[in-house]
Amino acid sequence: MDRPTIKDIASMANVSIGTVSNVINGKGRFSEETRKKIEKIIKQSNYMPNVAARSLKDKLNPLIALVVPFAPRGEIIMNPFFSQLIAGVESGARDRKFHVIVTGLKEEPELSFLLEKHINGLIVFGANDNPELLDDIQKLKLPTVYMDSYLADSDLYQVGLNDEMGGYLGTKHLLNLGHRSILVLSGKVTEVNSIGHYRLLGYRKALEEAGIEYNHELIIQNEFSVEEGYHSVQQMLQYKDRATAIFAFSDMAAMGVLKACYDLNISVPEEFSVMGFDDLYFSEYLTPGLTTIRQDIYGRGQSAVKLLIDQIENKNPQDRKIISPVSLKVRQSTAPIRKQ
């Protein structure tokens, strides 16, 4: 069913379009009974005023939202990955005269408040194939772009990353340096449609090509954070006698690893090579500079917002799915394995 119009709301309430408009804008004359009746119908039907049209009249810029489910807002703002992503989204939106709000939703997301803010469209990061969440989003009847979500529905607009290639390139680099036992900080690879899962597929592919048997004991499932990376080194020490490198599937986790190695007097890369994933802006300024898999986070934000606003403006984008490339960025945190 298409999103209801103001005419539909007026018909359901058995009032004029002008009365509905007055209630929405809090102007004009109407009874309290009429107001309650109209507001109830609006809530039940998920009606959203046409902000784009209204903005032309009132010279207001329309609004889009970047939504990160299952994450508190403060965590998003403090994460350098999202800082770069938000900067790209805001840049692309500004070029098209749109404003952006950013929100994180912890645990069970409640998205209906977005209708109250008169949002034109959504960029949703990391939704994965979560039926309840997807159903809630689709009930809003808003143009939507999903980022890093690995959704099976080909009708949905998506911006993804070649995560499997990233896992492959990073592992291949370490193998070429002579490392044969490589620990991985993987994220939650038990979730099939997750970036950790696909990056691990690339890791396994590189091992298979090198004739090295995959060992699940070398996989440490952690969150992509500095703290998790730091504490993972305690597990890493169990394998220090035979593992010579670690591939963290995020630069944030890799930064925690570098700090823990420093605190424990483990020399990087002389004793242990450390590799990250993302190429966050600070990665080259770490000591040592972090070897990592580069993705254009800023550019991906711009791609997502262009895909979204093209939908909003009925420009019918031809490509519903954009997969961004990755590349290897070699710095000082990885080196050839020391000969015994």
C-alpha positions as CSV (number, residue, x, y, z in Angstrom):
1,M,0.0,0.0,0.0
2,D,1.3,3.5,-0.9
3,R,2.0,6.0,1.8
4,P,-1.3,7.9,2.5
5,T,-1.7,11.5,1.4
6,I,-3.2,14.4,3.2
7,K,-6.3,13.9,1.0
8,D,-6.6,10.3,2.3
9,I,-6.3,11.5,5.9
10,A,-9.0,14.1,5.3
11,S,-11.3,11.5,3.8
12,M,-10.8,9.0,6.6
13,A,-11.5,11.8,9.2
14,N,-14.4,13.2,7.2
15,V,-13.0,16.7,7.3
16,S,-11.5,19.1,4.7
17,I,-7.8,19.0,3.6
18,G,-7.5,22.4,5.2
19,T,-8.5,21.2,8.6
20,V,-6.0,18.3,8.4
21,S,-3.3,20.9,7.4
22,N,-4.3,23.1,10.3
23,V,-4.0,20.3,12.8
24,I,-0.6,19.2,11.5
25,N,0.8,22.8,11.6
26,G,-1.0,23.8,14.8
27,K,-2.7,26.7,13.1
28,G,-6.3,27.8,12.4
29,R,-9.5,26.8,14.1
30,F,-10.5,23.2,14.9
31,S,-12.1,21.4,17.9
32,E,-10.2,19.3,20.4
33,E,-12.3,16.3,19.3
34,T,-11.3,16.9,15.7
35,R,-7.6,17.2,16.6
36,K,-7.6,13.9,18.5
37,K,-9.5,12.2,15.7
38,I,-7.0,13.4,13.0
39,E,-3.9,12.7,15.1
40,K,-5.1,9.1,15.8
41,I,-5.7,8.5,12.1
42,I,-2.2,9.9,11.3
43,K,-0.5,7.7,13.8
44,Q,-2.4,4.5,12.8
45,S,-1.7,5.1,9.1
46,N,2.0,6.2,9.4
47,Y,1.2,9.3,7.5
48,M,4.1,11.7,6.9
49,P,3.6,15.2,5.5
50,N,5.3,15.9,2.2
51,V,8.3,17.7,3.6
52,A,9.9,18.2,0.2
53,A,6.9,20.0,-1.2
54,R,6.4,22.0,2.0
55,S,10.1,23.0,2.0
56,L,9.7,24.7,-1.4
57,K,6.8,26.8,0.0
58,D,8.5,27.6,3.3
59,K,12.1,27.7,2.0
60,L,13.0,25.0,4.5
61,N,15.6,22.3,3.6
62,P,14.3,18.7,3.7
63,L,15.8,16.2,6.1
64,I,17.3,12.7,5.9
65,A,18.5,10.5,8.8
66,L,21.5,8.2,9.2
67,V,20.3,5.4,11.6
68,V,22.6,2.9,13.3
69,P,20.5,0.2,14.9
70,F,21.6,-1.4,18.2
71,A,24.2,1.3,19.0
72,P,23.9,4.2,21.5
73,R,24.2,7.6,19.9
74,G,27.3,8.6,22.0
75,E,29.1,5.5,20.8
76,I,28.5,6.5,17.2
77,I,29.7,10.1,17.6
78,M,32.9,9.0,19.3
79,N,33.8,6.3,16.7
80,P,36.2,7.7,14.0
81,F,34.7,5.3,11.4
82,F,31.3,7.0,11.8
83,S,32.8,10.4,12.0
84,Q,34.2,9.9,8.5
85,L,31.0,8.3,7.3
86,I,28.9,11.1,8.7
87,A,31.2,13.7,7.0
88,G,30.7,12.0,3.7
89,V,26.9,11.8,4.1
90,E,26.7,15.5,5.2
91,S,28.8,16.6,2.3
92,G,26.7,14.8,-0.2
93,A,23.4,16.0,1.4
94,R,24.6,19.6,1.6
95,D,25.3,19.6,-2.2
96,R,21.7,18.6,-2.7
97,K,20.3,21.1,-0.2
98,F,19.4,18.4,2.4
99,H,20.0,18.4,6.2
100,V,21.1,15.2,8.1
101,I,20.4,13.9,11.6
102,V,22.3,11.0,13.1
103,T,20.7,8.6,15.6
104,G,21.8,5.4,17.3
105,L,19.1,3.0,18.6
106,K,20.1,0.7,21.4
107,E,18.6,-2.8,21.6
108,E,15.0,-2.9,20.2
109,P,14.8,0.0,17.7
110,E,11.7,2.2,17.8
111,L,11.7,4.1,14.5
112,S,8.3,5.7,14.5
113,F,9.7,8.9,16.0
114,L,11.3,9.6,12.6
115,L,7.9,10.3,11.2
116,E,7.4,13.0,13.8
117,K,10.6,14.7,12.7
118,H,9.3,14.8,9.1
119,I,12.2,12.7,7.7
120,N,12.4,12.4,3.8
121,G,14.5,9.3,3.8
122,L,16.8,7.0,5.7
123,I,20.3,5.6,5.4
124,V,20.4,2.5,7.7
125,F,23.8,1.1,8.7
126,G,24.3,-2.5,9.6
127,A,20.7,-3.8,9.5
128,N,21.7,-7.3,8.3
129,D,18.8,-9.7,7.6
130,N,16.9,-8.8,10.8
131,P,13.2,-9.5,9.9
132,E,11.7,-7.4,12.7
133,L,13.9,-4.4,12.0
134,L,13.4,-4.5,8.2
135,D,9.7,-4.8,8.7
136,D,9.7,-1.7,11.0
137,I,11.7,0.2,8.5
138,Q,9.5,-0.7,5.6
139,K,6.4,0.2,7.5
140,L,7.6,3.8,7.5
141,K,7.3,3.8,3.7
142,L,10.3,6.1,3.3
143,P,13.0,6.0,0.7
144,T,15.8,4.0,2.2
145,V,19.4,3.0,1.5
146,Y,21.0,0.2,3.5
147,M,24.8,0.3,4.2
148,D,26.9,-2.8,5.1
149,S,23.8,-4.9,5.6
150,Y,24.1,-7.8,3.2
151,L,20.3,-8.0,2.5
152,A,19.0,-10.8,0.3
153,D,16.2,-8.7,-1.2
154,S,17.5,-7.4,-4.6
155,D,14.8,-4.7,-4.7
156,L,16.4,-2.8,-1.8
157,Y,18.9,-0.1,-2.3
158,Q,22.2,-1.0,-0.8
159,V,25.8,0.3,-0.5
160,G,28.2,-2.4,0.5
161,L,32.0,-3.1,0.5
162,N,34.0,-6.0,-1.0
163,D,34.7,-7.4,2.5
164,E,35.7,-10.8,1.2
165,M,38.4,-9.2,-1.0
166,G,39.6,-7.2,2.0
167,G,40.0,-10.3,4.1
168,Y,41.8,-12.0,1.3
169,L,44.2,-9.1,0.5
170,G,45.1,-8.7,4.2
171,T,45.8,-12.4,4.7
172,K,47.7,-12.6,1.4
173,H,50.0,-9.8,2.5
174,L,50.8,-11.5,5.8
175,L,51.4,-14.8,4.0
176,N,53.7,-13.2,1.5
177,L,55.8,-11.9,4.5
178,G,56.2,-15.5,5.6
179,H,53.6,-15.7,8.3
180,R,51.8,-19.1,8.5
181,S,49.9,-18.9,11.8
182,I,47.7,-15.7,11.7
183,L,45.3,-14.8,14.5
184,V,42.1,-13.0,13.6
185,L,40.0,-10.5,15.6
186,S,36.9,-11.2,13.6
187,G,33.8,-9.6,15.0
188,K,30.7,-11.8,15.3
189,V,31.3,-14.3,12.5
190,T,28.4,-16.4,13.8
191,E,26.1,-13.9,12.0
192,V,26.2,-15.1,8.4
193,N,25.2,-11.8,6.8
194,S,27.8,-9.7,8.6
195,I,31.0,-8.0,7.5
196,G,33.1,-10.2,9.9
197,H,31.7,-13.3,8.2
198,Y,32.7,-12.2,4.7
199,R,36.1,-10.9,5.7
200,L,36.7,-14.3,7.3
201,L,35.8,-16.0,4.0
202,G,38.5,-14.0,2.3
203,Y,41.0,-15.0,5.1
204,R,40.1,-18.7,4.6
205,K,40.4,-18.4,0.8
206,A,44.0,-17.0,1.1
207,L,44.9,-19.8,3.5
208,E,43.5,-22.4,1.2
209,E,45.5,-21.0,-1.8
210,A,48.6,-21.2,0.3
211,G,47.9,-24.8,1.4
212,I,47.4,-23.9,5.0
213,E,44.7,-25.6,7.0
214,Y,42.2,-23.3,8.6
215,N,42.3,-23.4,12.5
216,H,39.1,-22.0,14.2
217,E,41.1,-21.7,17.4
218,L,42.9,-18.7,15.9
219,I,39.7,-16.8,15.5
220,I,38.9,-14.4,18.4
221,Q,35.3,-13.1,18.1
222,N,35.3,-9.6,19.6
223,E,33.5,-6.3,19.1
224,F,35.2,-3.7,16.8
225,S,36.5,-1.4,19.6
226,V,39.8,-0.3,21.1
227,E,38.9,-1.9,24.4
228,E,38.1,-5.3,22.8
229,G,41.3,-5.2,20.8
230,Y,43.3,-4.4,23.9
231,H,41.8,-7.2,26.0
232,S,42.1,-9.7,23.1
233,V,45.8,-9.7,23.4
234,Q,45.5,-11.8,26.5
235,Q,44.0,-14.5,24.4
236,M,46.6,-13.9,21.7
237,L,49.4,-14.7,24.2
238,Q,48.2,-18.3,24.4
239,Y,49.3,-18.7,20.8
240,K,52.4,-16.4,20.9
241,D,54.8,-19.3,20.6
242,R,53.3,-20.3,17.2
243,A,51.3,-17.3,15.9
244,T,53.4,-14.5,14.4
245,A,50.8,-12.1,13.2
246,I,47.3,-10.8,13.9
247,F,44.7,-9.5,11.5
248,A,42.1,-7.3,13.2
249,F,39.1,-6.8,11.1
250,S,38.9,-3.1,12.2
251,D,41.5,-0.4,12.8
252,M,39.8,0.4,16.1
253,A,40.6,-3.1,17.4
254,A,44.0,-3.0,15.8
255,M,44.8,0.2,17.8
256,G,43.9,-1.7,21.0
257,V,46.2,-4.5,20.0
258,L,49.1,-2.1,19.4
259,K,48.6,-0.5,22.8
260,A,48.5,-3.8,24.6
261,C,51.6,-5.0,22.8
262,Y,53.4,-1.8,23.9
263,D,52.3,-2.3,27.5
264,L,53.4,-6.0,27.4
265,N,56.8,-5.1,25.8
266,I,55.9,-7.1,22.6
267,S,57.8,-5.4,19.8
268,V,55.7,-4.7,16.7
269,P,56.5,-5.7,14.0
270,E,59.8,-7.4,15.1
271,E,58.1,-9.9,17.3
272,F,54.5,-9.7,16.0
273,S,53.0,-8.2,12.9
274,V,49.7,-6.3,13.3
275,M,47.2,-5.6,10.5
276,G,43.9,-3.6,10.5
277,F,40.9,-3.0,8.3
278,D,39.4,0.4,7.3
279,D,42.3,2.8,7.0
280,L,40.8,5.3,9.5
281,Y,42.4,8.8,9.3
282,F,44.5,8.2,12.4
283,S,46.0,4.9,11.2
284,E,49.1,6.3,9.6
285,Y,49.8,8.3,12.7
286,L,50.0,5.4,15.1
287,T,53.4,4.0,16.3
288,P,54.2,2.0,14.3
289,G,52.0,3.2,11.3
290,L,49.2,0.6,10.8
291,T,49.2,-1.6,7.8
292,T,45.5,-2.0,6.9
293,I,42.9,-2.6,4.2
294,R,41.7,0.7,2.9
295,Q,38.1,1.6,2.1
296,D,36.9,5.1,1.1
297,I,34.6,5.7,4.0
298,Y,33.9,9.3,3.2
299,G,33.2,8.5,-0.5
300,R,30.9,5.6,0.5
301,G,28.8,8.1,2.6
302,Q,28.5,10.3,-0.4
303,S,27.4,7.4,-2.6
304,A,24.8,6.4,-0.1
305,V,23.3,9.9,0.2
306,K,23.2,10.3,-3.6
307,L,21.4,7.0,-4.0
308,L,18.9,8.1,-1.4
309,I,18.2,11.6,-2.7
310,D,17.8,10.3,-6.2
311,Q,15.0,8.1,-4.8
312,I,13.4,11.0,-3.0
313,E,13.5,13.2,-6.1
314,N,12.1,10.4,-8.2
315,K,15.2,10.1,-10.4
316,N,15.0,6.3,-10.4
317,P,18.6,5.2,-9.9
318,Q,19.5,2.4,-12.3
319,D,21.9,0.6,-9.9
320,R,20.2,-0.5,-6.7
321,K,23.4,-2.0,-5.3
322,I,26.8,-0.4,-5.1
323,I,29.8,-2.4,-4.0
324,S,32.9,-0.3,-3.1
325,P,36.4,-1.6,-3.7
326,V,39.2,-2.1,-1.2
327,S,42.9,-1.9,-1.4
328,L,46.0,-2.8,0.7
329,K,47.8,0.0,2.5
330,V,51.2,-1.1,3.7
331,R,52.9,0.8,6.6
332,Q,55.3,-0.2,9.4
333,S,53.2,-2.6,11.6
334,T,53.8,-5.6,9.4
335,A,57.2,-7.1,8.5
336,P,58.7,-10.4,7.2
337,I,58.8,-13.1,9.8
338,R,62.0,-13.3,11.8
339,K,64.2,-16.3,11.0
340,Q,64.7,-18.4,14.1
